[in-house]
Every structure is written in C-alpha cells, then in structure tokens.
Amino acid sequence: SEADPILDLAFDHGVFERAWWELLKEAPEDSPVIDRWGIGPLSVWDIEGRLRYDRRSTGEPTPPFDADPTEDFASLCAGSASRLHFGHKRSVGILRLFRDTLSSAGQDITALEGAQQELRAEAEKRPRELVRRDRPCTGVLASFARFSPEVGDFPGCGVAFIHIFDPESRPLGSARNVAMLYATSPNSWTHRGHLPGAFLLALKAIGSNISRMVREYNRLATGMSAVEAWERSMWWQTDVKAIVEYYFSDKSLKTERYFRERIVGQEDGWLDMEVVKGYPRMAHCNVTVKEELLDALKDSKCVDTKVDGGGNAFVRRAGGKPLPNLQEPRKRRFGGGEVPWPKRGHADSD
C-alpha cells in the first residue's frame, strides 16, 4: 500500500542486492519450501521499486543524510542496544557521524537520548502499538516508538524509534531530511548465551518491527485510517509463523538439537504442537493455546499441520521431508590446528 516504506539501502559491496535477487527466485508451487522461512510474496515490492541501492565507489561510505535528497527522507541510525544513545564526542563509526550531523543541525543530543529512554519504557507497556510523544525535546516535532516482544530476549533490540524534526532543525539544512529512525541489532558481546538461530530470528523480528512502525506512521501522517486490531493480529500471526518455520528449516535442524531430537522417531515426522507451544521463545510471542499456532500456520509452505480425532494438534516439515544431516559445530583455527568454539549457556533458551 501507499503506507509501505521505500527502502534505500546503504552501499555494502553489493551484499544487499545479491541477497534480494536470491530471495526473488520463485520456488515451484508444488514443491516443499523448507528454507524460505518467514518469507511472503516479494515480487510486488520489486515491481513497485520499493528497494533501492546507494551505489558508491569502493571505500566510499554512505553518509547519515543526503545533502540534497529528491524526496522526503528518514535515515536509519544503527544504534547501541546497551544504552540507546548516540555515543560521545570521541566515539567512532556510525554513531559519531549521526551525533555530529544532528548536533550541527541544532539537536540536543542528551535530551534526545532521554526521550528515547522514556519512550522505550512506555512502548514496552504497550507492545505492538505505536506510542507517541509530541515535542519531546528542542528541534523535534514528535517522536514515536514501537516495541516488538517477538524479538526475544535481546535487551535494547525490541524497540525502534522515529523522530520527526522541526523544519528549522533538519540535518544539512535540507527540508527533505524530515526524520530519523533509530534501531539496534543484537551482537554476541552484549547478548551472550544465544544460539545462532536466535540471532537470525531477532534480526527478522527487528526488521518487521521497523517496517510496521514506518507503515503506521505513514498512515497517521497522510490521514489514512489507523491500524485496526485485526491488522495487528495478522502481523502477529506472520511473526509466529516465521519462528515456527525457522525451527523446522534445514538451517535450524542441521545445527540446533532441541527440535531435531524431538522429531527423531516420530511417525512421518509429526511433532506434537504442545512441544512447539512450550518452547521458551513462544513465551515472548504470548502464544497460549495450540489453536493460535494452527491458525498462524494454516497457509505455511514450510510446514504441515493436522489435528487428530482426539483434538491433538501436530506439525511437521512440509511434505514430511526427512531431517537434514547434522553438522558439527563451527570450528576456529588456532596455532595451525582447529579448536571448537567455546560452549555457551542457555543453549535451549531462545
């Protein structure tokens, strides 16, 4: 719809473009789709030109804001999950670039950081809703935040922000630089003790949260109808479906043991839905009854579901596809040999 965001991706040696082209490859209608978990119809986005790429010379970084954008523009600041701040005067990297650009435009960085902390607390009390604060600090017309529990146990990563600038305080003096998004991603230093799959699921949920936040703001800003409860329910089902599809995918079952060990020996690969519902991560999604999972998975191309005569629900890989071969944990080279990666706690916790 018109409220959907247009993404102008930063230059990164063509990584985003190659990944997008791979996702656009359509699988045959009658074939099980095991490893395209969490993916819906993407061709419409490609036809409408909603993904663009900032092509630059090798070594030339994408700046936080364009000096002369051709349309209204909001830049995404990849922030700090531990502090939700903009670094300090001697910081390096992207936070330093955003801090300097915003300061030059007259923004009060300390006040903006404080506003984010307050909005975070409010958004966490109203998950999956867009919360708003008008005039939170000098230079900002309004700020919005949205919290997604589906990100999981990654403190600081579940919330994203939009700050709408005053016309007199827009970066680089351009009236088109109307806003800034602020979001964070998990990392193995701040968020220890998680399996690789938990990071993948968190990144997917963060991206969904950002897109929905922008969609809700665009509808508000253009006078369209507000998001209704049934739309939020559909978004929630999409998130739940993506999580379950991942756990039954080749990528997960090659390396993670929780579901693999429970599927082994089950007739035709059917696993009791109660096992899925009882998995710790489902608590973040507020899944309480198996009927919610059945409804979320009814159109999945990655998994099958069924209910037996006794009302018990089951789920399996699409078409009863066999489990992939188990891969050994990744190893790192050290002193000419190979040393296993150190074990981490909470192996089954997210």
C-alpha positions as CSV (number, residue, x, y, z in Angstrom):
1,S,0.0,0.0,0.0
2,E,1.0,3.7,-0.1
3,A,1.9,3.4,3.6
4,D,4.6,0.8,3.0
5,P,8.1,2.2,3.3
6,I,10.6,2.6,0.4
7,L,14.0,1.2,1.4
8,D,17.2,2.9,0.1
9,L,19.9,0.5,1.3
10,A,23.4,1.6,2.1
11,F,26.3,0.6,-0.1
12,D,28.0,-2.6,1.1
13,H,29.8,-4.0,-1.9
14,G,26.5,-5.3,-3.4
15,V,25.7,-7.6,-0.5
16,F,22.0,-6.3,-0.2
17,E,21.4,-6.5,-3.9
18,R,22.7,-10.1,-4.2
19,A,20.6,-11.2,-1.2
20,W,17.5,-9.6,-2.7
21,W,17.9,-11.2,-6.1
22,E,18.3,-14.6,-4.4
23,L,15.0,-14.1,-2.4
24,L,13.2,-13.2,-5.6
25,K,13.8,-16.6,-7.1
26,E,10.3,-18.3,-7.0
27,A,10.1,-21.9,-6.0
28,P,7.7,-24.2,-7.9
29,E,4.1,-24.2,-6.5
30,D,4.0,-28.0,-5.8
31,S,7.4,-28.3,-4.1
32,P,8.0,-28.2,-0.3
33,V,9.7,-24.9,0.6
34,I,11.8,-25.7,3.7
35,D,14.4,-23.0,3.9
36,R,12.4,-19.9,2.8
37,W,11.1,-19.5,6.3
38,G,9.4,-16.2,7.2
39,I,9.2,-15.0,3.6
40,G,6.0,-13.8,1.9
41,P,5.3,-12.6,-1.6
42,L,8.2,-10.3,-2.5
43,S,7.7,-9.6,-6.2
44,V,5.3,-6.7,-5.6
45,W,8.0,-4.8,-3.7
46,D,10.4,-5.4,-6.6
47,I,7.9,-4.3,-9.3
48,E,7.0,-1.1,-7.3
49,G,10.6,-0.2,-6.9
50,R,10.4,-0.1,-3.1
51,L,14.0,-1.3,-2.7
52,R,16.8,0.9,-3.9
53,Y,20.5,0.8,-3.6
54,D,23.0,3.5,-2.8
55,R,25.8,2.6,-5.3
56,R,29.2,4.2,-4.4
57,S,32.8,3.7,-5.2
58,T,34.8,1.2,-3.2
59,G,35.7,2.6,0.2
60,E,33.2,5.4,0.0
61,P,30.7,5.2,2.9
62,T,27.0,6.1,2.8
63,P,26.6,9.3,4.8
64,P,23.9,9.6,7.5
65,F,21.9,12.1,5.5
66,D,22.0,13.3,1.9
67,A,22.7,17.0,1.4
68,D,20.1,17.3,-1.4
69,P,17.6,14.4,-1.3
70,T,14.9,14.4,-4.1
71,E,12.1,13.3,-1.8
72,D,11.2,13.3,1.9
73,F,13.7,11.1,3.7
74,A,14.3,9.4,7.0
75,S,17.7,7.9,7.8
76,L,18.2,4.8,9.9
77,C,20.7,5.1,12.7
78,A,22.0,1.7,13.8
79,G,22.3,2.4,17.5
80,S,23.5,0.9,20.7
81,A,21.4,-1.8,22.3
82,S,23.1,-1.4,25.7
83,R,22.5,2.3,26.0
84,L,20.2,3.6,23.2
85,H,22.4,6.6,22.9
86,F,24.5,8.4,20.2
87,G,27.9,7.8,21.6
88,H,30.1,10.6,22.9
89,K,32.3,13.3,21.4
90,R,35.2,10.9,20.8
91,S,33.1,8.0,19.5
92,V,34.0,6.4,16.2
93,G,31.8,4.8,13.5
94,I,28.2,5.5,12.5
95,L,27.2,6.8,15.9
96,R,29.8,9.5,15.7
97,L,28.6,10.5,12.2
98,F,25.0,10.8,13.4
99,R,25.9,12.6,16.5
100,D,27.9,15.2,14.6
101,T,25.3,15.7,11.9
102,L,22.5,16.1,14.5
103,S,24.5,18.4,16.6
104,S,25.3,20.6,13.6
105,A,21.5,20.8,12.9
106,G,20.9,22.2,16.4
107,Q,19.6,19.0,18.0
108,D,20.0,18.5,21.8
109,I,21.6,15.0,21.8
110,T,21.3,14.5,25.6
111,A,17.6,15.4,25.6
112,L,17.0,13.1,22.6
113,E,18.7,10.2,24.4
114,G,16.5,10.9,27.4
115,A,13.4,10.9,25.2
116,Q,14.3,7.5,23.8
117,Q,14.6,6.0,27.3
118,E,11.2,7.4,28.3
119,L,9.6,6.2,25.0
120,R,11.1,2.8,25.4
121,A,9.5,2.4,28.9
122,E,6.1,3.4,27.5
123,A,6.3,1.2,24.4
124,E,7.2,-1.8,26.5
125,K,4.0,-1.3,28.4
126,R,2.0,-1.3,25.1
127,P,3.7,-3.9,22.9
128,R,3.0,-3.9,19.2
129,E,1.4,-0.4,19.3
130,L,2.8,2.9,18.1
131,V,3.3,5.2,21.0
132,R,3.8,9.0,20.5
133,R,5.2,12.0,22.4
134,D,4.9,15.5,21.0
135,R,7.8,18.0,21.4
136,P,9.9,15.6,23.4
137,C,12.9,18.0,23.1
138,T,14.1,21.0,21.3
139,G,14.3,20.5,17.5
140,V,11.9,17.6,17.4
141,L,8.2,17.9,16.4
142,A,7.2,14.4,17.6
143,S,8.8,11.1,18.5
144,F,7.3,7.6,18.1
145,A,8.3,4.2,19.3
146,R,7.2,0.6,18.8
147,F,8.1,-2.4,20.9
148,S,8.0,-6.0,19.5
149,P,8.3,-8.9,22.0
150,E,8.9,-11.2,19.1
151,V,12.5,-10.0,19.0
152,G,13.1,-12.2,22.0
153,D,15.5,-11.9,25.0
154,F,17.7,-9.3,23.5
155,P,17.6,-6.3,25.7
156,G,17.5,-3.0,23.9
157,C,16.7,-4.6,20.5
158,G,12.9,-4.9,20.8
159,V,12.1,-1.2,20.4
160,A,12.6,1.2,17.4
161,F,12.0,4.9,17.2
162,I,11.1,7.6,14.7
163,H,12.0,11.3,15.4
164,I,10.3,14.0,13.2
165,F,12.5,17.1,13.0
166,D,11.4,20.7,13.2
167,P,11.8,22.4,9.8
168,E,14.5,24.7,11.3
169,S,16.5,21.7,12.7
170,R,16.7,19.3,9.8
171,P,20.1,17.8,9.0
172,L,22.3,19.5,6.5
173,G,19.7,22.3,6.1
174,S,17.6,20.2,3.7
175,A,13.8,20.4,4.2
176,R,13.7,16.9,2.8
177,N,15.6,15.3,5.7
178,V,12.4,15.1,7.7
179,A,13.1,12.3,10.2
180,M,15.5,9.8,11.7
181,L,14.8,6.1,12.6
182,Y,16.8,4.6,15.5
183,A,17.0,0.9,15.9
184,T,19.5,-1.6,17.3
185,S,20.6,-5.2,16.4
186,P,21.9,-8.0,18.7
187,N,25.5,-8.8,19.0
188,S,27.4,-11.6,20.6
189,W,29.2,-9.4,23.1
190,T,26.1,-7.6,24.6
191,H,23.8,-10.6,24.2
192,R,25.7,-13.7,25.2
193,G,24.4,-17.2,25.6
194,H,22.2,-17.5,22.5
195,L,22.3,-19.9,19.6
196,P,22.9,-18.5,16.1
197,G,19.2,-19.1,15.2
198,A,18.1,-16.8,18.0
199,F,20.1,-14.0,16.4
200,L,18.5,-14.7,12.9
201,L,15.0,-14.7,14.4
202,A,15.8,-11.5,16.3
203,L,17.0,-9.7,13.1
204,K,13.9,-10.8,11.2
205,A,11.7,-9.5,14.0
206,I,13.6,-6.2,14.2
207,G,13.1,-5.7,10.5
208,S,9.4,-6.4,10.8
209,N,9.1,-4.0,13.7
210,I,10.8,-1.2,11.8
211,S,8.6,-1.7,8.7
212,R,5.4,-1.8,10.7
213,M,6.4,1.3,12.7
214,V,7.0,3.2,9.5
215,R,3.8,1.9,7.9
216,E,1.8,3.0,11.0
217,Y,3.5,6.5,11.0
218,N,2.9,6.9,7.2
219,R,-0.8,6.2,7.7
220,L,-1.0,8.7,10.5
221,A,0.9,11.4,8.6
222,T,-1.2,11.0,5.4
223,G,-4.6,11.0,7.1
224,M,-5.2,7.3,6.4
225,S,-7.2,5.1,8.8
226,A,-5.3,3.9,11.8
227,V,-4.2,0.3,12.1
228,E,-7.0,-1.8,13.5
229,A,-6.9,-4.8,15.9
230,W,-7.4,-7.4,13.1
231,E,-4.3,-6.0,11.2
232,R,-2.2,-6.2,14.3
233,S,-3.4,-9.8,14.8
234,M,-2.3,-10.7,11.2
235,W,1.1,-9.2,11.8
236,W,1.4,-11.2,15.0
237,Q,0.5,-14.4,13.2
238,T,3.1,-13.7,10.5
239,D,5.7,-13.4,13.2
240,V,4.7,-16.6,14.9
241,K,4.7,-18.5,11.6
242,A,8.2,-17.3,10.7
243,I,9.5,-18.5,14.1
244,V,8.0,-22.0,13.7
245,E,9.1,-22.2,10.1
246,Y,12.6,-21.5,11.1
247,Y,12.7,-24.2,13.8
248,F,11.6,-26.8,11.2
249,S,14.0,-25.5,8.4
250,D,17.2,-27.2,7.2
251,K,19.2,-24.3,8.5
252,S,18.0,-24.8,12.1
253,L,17.8,-28.6,12.2
254,K,21.4,-29.0,10.8
255,T,22.9,-27.4,13.8
256,E,20.4,-27.0,16.6
257,R,19.3,-30.0,18.6
258,Y,16.2,-29.1,20.5
259,F,13.6,-29.8,17.8
260,R,15.8,-32.2,16.0
261,E,15.9,-34.6,19.0
262,R,12.2,-34.4,19.5
263,I,11.3,-35.0,15.8
264,V,13.6,-38.1,15.5
265,G,11.5,-41.2,15.8
266,Q,8.1,-39.5,15.3
267,E,5.9,-41.2,12.8
268,D,6.1,-39.4,9.5
269,G,7.9,-36.6,11.3
270,W,4.7,-35.3,13.1
271,L,5.6,-33.4,16.3
272,D,3.0,-32.7,19.0
273,M,2.1,-29.0,18.8
274,E,2.4,-28.8,22.6
275,V,6.1,-29.2,22.2
276,V,6.3,-26.1,20.0
277,K,3.9,-24.1,22.2
278,G,6.0,-25.0,25.3
279,Y,9.3,-23.9,23.7
280,P,10.7,-20.9,25.7
281,R,10.7,-18.5,22.8
282,M,7.0,-18.9,22.3
283,A,6.5,-17.1,25.7
284,H,7.8,-13.9,24.0
285,C,5.1,-14.3,21.4
286,N,2.3,-14.7,24.0
287,V,1.2,-18.0,22.4
288,T,-1.2,-19.6,25.0
289,V,-3.2,-22.2,23.1
290,K,-2.5,-24.6,20.2
291,E,-5.3,-23.1,18.2
292,E,-3.3,-19.9,17.8
293,L,-0.4,-21.8,16.3
294,L,-2.7,-23.7,13.9
295,D,-4.3,-20.5,12.7
296,A,-0.9,-18.9,12.2
297,L,0.5,-21.9,10.2
298,K,-2.5,-22.7,8.1
299,D,-1.1,-21.1,4.9
300,S,2.6,-22.0,5.5
301,K,4.5,-23.6,2.7
302,C,7.3,-24.7,5.0
303,V,5.3,-26.9,7.5
304,D,2.2,-29.0,7.5
305,T,-0.3,-29.2,10.4
306,K,-3.1,-31.7,11.3
307,V,-5.5,-32.4,14.2
308,D,-6.3,-36.0,15.1
309,G,-9.6,-37.4,16.3
310,G,-8.8,-36.6,19.9
311,G,-8.2,-32.9,19.2
312,N,-4.4,-33.1,19.4
313,A,-2.5,-30.9,17.0
314,F,0.7,-31.8,15.2
315,V,3.2,-30.1,12.9
316,R,5.9,-31.4,10.6
317,R,8.2,-30.3,7.8
318,A,6.4,-29.7,4.6
319,G,5.6,-33.0,2.8
320,G,7.3,-35.0,5.6
321,K,10.7,-34.1,4.3
322,P,13.4,-36.1,6.2
323,L,15.7,-34.4,8.6
324,P,19.0,-32.9,7.2
325,N,22.3,-34.4,8.2
326,L,23.6,-33.0,11.5
327,Q,26.6,-30.7,11.0
328,E,29.4,-30.5,13.5
329,P,29.7,-27.2,15.4
330,R,31.7,-24.5,13.6
331,K,35.4,-24.5,14.5
332,R,38.0,-21.8,14.5
333,R,41.7,-22.2,13.6
334,F,44.3,-21.6,16.2
335,G,48.0,-22.2,16.1
336,G,47.8,-24.3,13.0
337,G,45.1,-26.6,14.4
338,E,41.3,-26.4,15.0
339,V,39.7,-25.6,18.3
340,P,36.0,-25.9,18.9
341,W,34.1,-22.7,19.7
342,P,33.5,-22.4,23.4
343,K,30.2,-23.7,24.8
344,R,27.7,-21.1,25.9
345,G,24.9,-21.3,28.4
346,H,21.2,-21.3,27.8
347,A,21.5,-23.5,24.7
348,D,17.8,-24.2,24.5
349,S,16.6,-20.9,25.9
350,D,15.7,-18.8,22.8
